[in-house]
Amino acid sequence: MSKKELKRYKVIRQWIEGSITGKQAAELLSLSLRQVYRLKKRVLEEDENGVIHKNRGRKPFVPLEPGQSPDLILCFRINGSSNPEKPSPAEEKRTSSTSQIPP
């Protein structure tokens, strides 16, 4: 369990035991009250496993190939293209529509 998850578990446990309120727990964890209620429900159902991130140990959705740069993936996600010189379709549409407006 990571330090972050351990802190979450301890704070939620304090809330369950009644030593702090839900609002205080939310402030201590920098989460919304709704998220803290969801964490509390999972802790009550699964104990300390309720705060462990459910994606732990899984393969990434878009794994990097050996030698592939994470910058290329980031560029693709931002621009919608693997070529940083080429504008994305949204950018092309935006620039072409603004140039067609009469003065």
Secondary structure as UniProt FT lines:
FT   HELIX           3..17
FT   HELIX           22..29
FT   HELIX           33..46
FT   HELIX           47..51
FT   TURN            54..57
FT   TURN            66..67
FT   HELIX           70..79
FT   TURN            84..85
FT   HELIX           89..99
//
